[in-house]
């Protein structure tokens, strides 16, 4: 493995959910410990479970992995860290400020940025603790902070006054209110991250165009903060020998190879390792020790029976949706799970049934008008460009709130507006023009804002202001968009996931977030299921068997209704 040659003290693994970061971090820790090093493995990933992988209970204290000499592990619970962080900030003002103001502060502190900053607050001590560093030869982090978080930590030390004076919008600067006292520690941590002699950052991806694009964005973001020692790992590649067994295996192999050939330029220059898809779940020491080995067909368990599942198909959900004759259909889920494709498929199906349908997307790679090649009766397609909408929103805020700021305050506001929340808010403002159509036709939305962003907008009154502005004060609106989203008679939210551990956990978190906003997801869609594709390749059959537990969990624990779409 190239990323394991002459490894520095700190190794960070980053990438989208479900690409194998935790497994690779654990296998790396085992390898380095096997070479005679004392190694500390630290997880800050809310969806990973290092303890489960090793078969031991770890938690928020350094624990010896007794089966591996020299290996120790620590799991930072980011949700618990975020709650302590919120309590530290909100506690002193509770009872002193009006309840609606306190609620607004709490909502600012409930998003993904707060969770990431709170986790960073925890593990910066590991980067800067000289005694701890003397105890271990290597410290490995499962999940690195994003470039946005690091830039926030590099900003001038004027967060508190900036927030108190109300100069920023409700997005990411709120979480920084509790960090002022520890700026020296953060400065040292960021310097350690940027020092290539001490830190190596490993980008993990699957051989998929969307995943590789996202990794390329991460690479650029981190390079802009001074972190430039990047390595790339392409995980889960189907071996060519498995492509001869059936048309599915052949298509999958060809698609992965095409994605590698079309890899973004910024990634092509990085040292890169390829890891074969494994037939087994990467749990336990034996499995982890096999991860860096080449594919061995002998490791596949003999499955004589074909893998079949009895699950509802997507068309069954569309049958239910079509009965209403109109409504808002919103697709939500993490990147790379197939929201755009499924939104297009549902819109086309509704249109083919003679139902007027408007499909709108924010995906810059969707090119839906080209995909649909021409026109289809009853179907209108539009695209909201998130880059244009976000820039328009940023400029509006800079021109108003930024007008009276000094240079330091303006820099803070500019970084605050680079938050992922900003794009969601900007895009949803554009969406709000289209939502009114759902009273007379179907409006299918690809990529909806998260529950946190919806609550953020609602808490700051942005919904009502936007609705009033668009209505022109003519009283056409009886309800705000938030109220429409909470009404299942008018809106159906579909959560898209994959039949894998991490994507399902992330979808569960999303569902909790939506429920907190008073929005009950209508259905789940498990996309790209190998089990539903009836594969004949021995490796894919084993992977299909591994999916059955996740599909069962969605069906019986998480979803009120669901559908499974096969890998095509």
N, C-alpha and C positions, 0 to 999 in steps of 0.2 A: 504494500500500500504506500503510495507516494506521500500521503498526508501523515504517515507514521515515520517517515525518514527524518532523523535528527529532530524529534519533537521538542518544542520549547516547554516552559513550565505550564502555561495555560493553553488549553485547547477548548474552543467553543464550537458547538454544532448548532446550525440554524437551518431552517427550511419550513415549508408548509406542513400542516398537520397530516399525518398518515404516510409520510415519505420514508420513515425509518430512522429518524434522528436518535431516538432513545436506544434502539437496538444497536446502532453503530457506536454511540457513545459508550454503552455498556461493553461491547466487544473490544473497543479501544482500551478501556480501563483494564479489562482482563489481560489483554496482550501486553500492556506496559507493566502490569504487576508481574506477569509471567517472566518478563525480562529482568526482574529483580528490583523494580522501583516501588517506592511507597506512593500510592495513588489515592486521591480523594475524588470521588465522582459526585457531582452536585446536580440535582435536577430542579429546574424552576418552571417546568412545563406543566400547566394545569391539567393537561390531558394525558400525561405520561405517568407511568407507575414503575419506577425503578425497583421498588421492593417486590412487586409482583414478578418482574422479569427474573430477579434473583431468587425468588421464593422465600424471602425473609421480610420481616417488618422493620422498616427503617424510620420514617418520620423525620421530624425537625431536630434531629440530633445526630452527630457523627456516629455511625454504626459500623463495626467491623464485619466484612463479608467473610465469615470464617472458612468458607470453602475455597477462598482464593487468598493465598498469603500476600500480605502487603496492600490489600484492597479495602478501602473504607468508602462509605456512601452517606449522603445527606440529602433529604428531600425537603426543599423549601415549599411549603404550601402557599401558593400565590394568593389564593382566595382568603386564607386566614391572615396573611401578611397585609392584604389590602384592607381587611376589616379593622385590624389594629391601627392601620394608617389612618383610616377614616375616623375612627374613634378619637385618635390623637388630635385631629384637626377640628372635628365638629363638636366634641365634648365641651370645650371651653365656651362656645357660643350658644349652646343649647339652653333655652330659658331666658337668654338675654336678647336674642333676635326674634322677630316674628316667625311663626311656624312655617309660613310659605317660603321665607328666605332660607331657613334651615333646610327645608326640603329641596330647594334649588341647589344649595351647596352639596347636599348628599348625592343628588343626581349627577352633578359635575364629577363627583369622586367615585362613581360606580362603573365607569367604562373600562375598556381594555387598557387604555393608557395608564390609568391609576394602578391596575393590577401589575402591569409591567414595571412601572416606576417603584411600586412597593416591593416587588421581588428584587429589583435592582438595589433598592435600599438595603435589603438583606444580604445580597451576595457581594456587594462592594467591600464589605469587611473581610471577605475571604481573599479578595485581590490585594488588600492593603495590610493585612495582619502579618507582621514580620514573624511572629512566633509560629503561626500556623504554616506559613510558607517554609519555615525551617524544618517542619515536621514531614512535609511531603515533597517528593520530586516532581510530581505533576498534579495539577488540579484540572479536572475535566468538567465542563459545563454543558448539560443537555438543555439547549435553548439559550440563544444570545439575545441581548437587547437590540431593538431595531435602530436604524440610523436616526429616525425621528426622536426616539428617546434620548440617544446620546447627544444629539444636537441641543435638545432641551437642557440637558445637564451642563452643556458648554456655554449656555447663555449668561449674560451679565447677572449679577446677584440682586436684581431688583424685583424678584417675583412677588414678594408680599405686598409692597406698595402698589404694584401694578394691578394686582387682584383687588386689593382693598378699595382702590379708587375707581374700580369698575371700568378700567380702560380696555379690558379684553372681553371677547365673547365667551360663551360657555363651551369650552372644549377641553384643552389639555393643560392649560397653565394652572388650573385649580389644584391638581395633584401635587404641583411643585411647592405649594404653600408650606408643607411640612419639612422641606429639605434644607432650609436656609442654614441651620446650625451645622450641617455636615458638608458644607461646600468643599472644604479642604479634602475630605475623604473622597468625594466624588471626583474632584480634580485629579487626585492620585490614581483613582481607578480608571478614569478615561485615558490618562497617560499610559497606564499599563496595557490597556486594550490597543493603543496605537503603536506600541513598541513591538516590532516584529521579532525581536530577539527573545521576548517574553511571551508573546501571544500569537496563536495561529487560529484562524477562523475557517471552519469547514462548512461549505454550503452543500446541503443535501437535497437532491431532487430525484424524481422519476423521469423516465425518458418520454415526457409529454410536453407538447408545445407550451401549454399554459403554465405548467410548473417551471419550465426552463425560463420563460419570460419573467416570472415572478422572482426567481433566483437572480436573474440579471439585474432586476430593479434593486434587489437587496444589495447586490455587489456594488452598484453605483452609489446607493445611499450611504453605505458604510465607508466606501472610499472617500466620499465627500467629507467625512468626519475624521479622516486621517488613518482609518483602519484599512490597510491595503494588503495584508498578508493572507490571501485567500487561496483555498484549495477547493476542488469540486469533487463530489462523489455522486455518480449516477447509480441509484439503487434499484434493485428489482427488475433487471433486464431478463427477458425471456430467452433462454439458450436456443441457439439455432436448431439444435437437435430435436427440440420440442415442436418446431414449426412443421414437421413432416407428418404429424399424426392426424391433423384435421385442419379445415379451412380457417377456423377461429385462431388457432395457434399461428398459422402462417400470416394471417392478416395482422395479428398483434405484433409479431416479430417485425414485419415490414413497416408498420406504423412507428414503432420505436426507433428503428434505424433511420427512417425519414426525419424524425424529430431531432435525432443526434446530428444529422447532416445540416439541418436548418438551425442549429444552435446559435443564439445571439453572439455577435462578435466578441463582446466583453468576456464571455465565458470560454471562448475558443483558446484564449491565451493562458488559461489557468492550468496548473497541474491537475490532472483528472484521473480518478479511479472508477472502474466499472465493477459493480457487484451483481452477480446472477440472482434471479428470483429463486427463492427457496420454497420447497414444498411444505415446510413445517412452520408453525408459529414460533417466533423467536422468544421463547420463554425457557429459562433454565440454562445452566452452564454449558451443557452439551450442545444445545442449539446455538448459543452465542459463539462458542468456539468454532462452529462451522461457517459462520457468517462470511468470513474473509476468504474461504476456500472456494475453488471452482465448483460448478454444479456437478453433483454425483448422482446419477439415476438410481444407484443402489439405496439411497436414503429415502426413496419414495415408498410409502406403505402401499401394499397391493390392495386396490379397491376394485373388487370384481363387479359390484352392482353399479349401474349408472347413477349419477347424482341427479335427483329430481326434487323439485320443490313445488308445493301446492300453494301458490300465493296469488293474490289479485294482480291483474295486469293494469297498466296505465289507462287503458280504455275504460275500465270499470269506474275509475275516478272521473273521467271525462263524462261518462253517462250521467253521473250524479250532478256534476257541474252544469251540464247542458239543460237540466230540468228547469232551472231558474230563468233561462232566457237572456239574462244579463248579469253583470256583476264585475267586481274587481278581483283578479286572480294574481296573487303575488308569490313569486318564487324566491326562497331564501336559502342560504347555506354558504359554507366556506368555499374559497376559490378552488377550481379544479374538479368539482363534483358533477358538473354538467348542467347547471341551471339554464344556460342559454339554449342549449339543444332541446331540453325538455319544455321550456317555455314556448319555443317555436313549434314543437310537435303538438302541444296542447292547442295552441292558437290555430294551427292548420286543421286539426281535427274538428274544432268548433266551427270553423269557416266551412269546411266540407259538409257539415250538417245543416248548412244554410243559415247559420247564426252570425250576424254582424260582429266582427271581432277586430280590435285594435291591439296589435302587438308592439310593445315599446321596450327597448333595451338600452342599457348603459355600457354594454360590453364593447370596448373599442375594437376587439378582434372578431366581433360577431358577423359583420357584413351580411346581415340577414337578407337584404334585397337581392344580393348576388346568390346566396344560398338557396333562396326560393325560386331563382331564375324566372323572372317575369312577374306576372300578376296572378292572383287567385281571387275569384269572386268572393265577396263578403270579408276579405281580409285587407286591413290597412296596416302598414308597417312604418314605424318611426324610430329614430335613434336619438337619444339624448347624449351629447358628447360630454363626458364628465370633465374633461380638461377645460373645455370652453366654459361650462357652467361654473366650475370651481374657480376659475380665474375671474369670471364676472363677479362672483360672490366675494372673493378675496379683495378685489379692487373696490367693491362697494364698501366693505368694512374698513379698508385702509383709508379711503377717501373721507369717511365719516369719523370713525373712532380714532384713526391715526392722525387726523389733522392737527390736533393739539399736543401730540406727543413729542418728546425730545428723541434724540437718536437712539438712546438705549431702550426707551419704551417702544419705539417703532420696531426695533430689532426683535423685541419680545413678541409683539403683536404679529409680525411676519412669520415667526416660527410657530406661534400658536395656530396660525391659519394653515400650516402644513400638516396638521393633524388629519388622520383618516376620517375623523368625525366631520371635518369641514367639507370633504367631498360628499359624504352622505347627505349633509344638510343642504348643500348647494343643489345636488341632483334631485333631492326630494322637493325642493322649491319648484324645480322645473316639472316634476311629476304632478304636482298639485294642480297644474293647468289641465292635465289629461284625466285626472280622477273623476271629474264631474261627468265624463262620458259614460261611466259605468252604470248610470241610472237608466240608460237606454240601449246599451250594447255590452259585450264583454270587453274588458280591458285587461290584457295579460302583461304583467310587469316582470321583466327579467332583472333581478338584483334589487331587492328592496332594502331600506335602511334597517338596522338592527333595533331591538327594543330599547337599548340604551339611547341611541340617537333620537328615536321617537319621543322618549321621555324628556330628553334634553331640550328638544324643540318645544314640547308642551310646557315644560317648566319655565321657559323663558318667554312664553307667549308668542313665539315665532309663528306657530301655526295660525293663530287667529289673525295676527297682523298680515300674514301672507294671503290668507283667504279674503280678508277685507279689502286688501289692495286689488286683488284680481276681480272681485265682485264689483269694485268701483262704488261701493257704498249703496248699491241698489237693492240690498236685502234679499238677493237670490239664494243665499246660503242659510239653512236652518241649523246645520251641524258643521263642526270643524272636521278636517280630514282624519284627525285622531279618533273622533267618535265613529266615523265611518269604518275605520280599520278595526275597531273593537266590536263591530256588529257583523256576526257571521252570516246574516242574511244578505249583507251587501258585499262582504269581503271574505275571501278564502285564502289563507296563507298556507303554502305548501313548502315544507322543509325538505331539502334534497341532501342525501348523504350517500356514503358507500358502505358496503357490508364489511367494514374493517373497524378495529377497536377504536382508534383515535378519531376518525371521522364521526362515528356514532356518539362518542363522548362529547365532541364539539357540538353536534346537533342537539344533544340533551341540554348543554349549557345555553344554546341559542333559544331553545324552547322555554327554559326558565326565565331568560331575559325578556322574552315576548310576553309571558304570563305576568311578569312584573309590570308590564305596560298595559295590562288588561286585554291582551290580544291572545286568543286561544288558537293555536295552529289547527288547521282543518284536517290536514293529512301529511303523511311522510311519504317520500319516494326514495327507495333504495335503487340507485342507478348503477349501471355497469357491473351487474352481478354475474360472476363466473358461474355460480350454481344454477342460475336461470338460463344459462346458455348451453347446457348439456354438453360440456366439452368431452373429447375423447383422449386428448393429450394426458398422459399419466400425471405430469406436474400440475396441469390446470385442474384435473379431477381432484387432486389433493387440496389445491387452493379452494375449489368449490366446496369441499367438505368442511374446510376451516371457516367458511362464511356462515354456515348454518346456525351457529350460536348467536351471531350478531343479528341475523334476520329474525330469529325467534325473539330476541330481546326487543327489537323494534315492534314486532307484531303484538307482543303480550305485555310489555312494560311501558313503552314510550308513546305509542301512537294510538289515536282513536280509530283511525283508518289508515291504510297504507297500500302501496303498490310496489312491485319489483320489476325493474326494467333490465333485461339481459345485456351483457357485454356484447356489442355488435361489431 
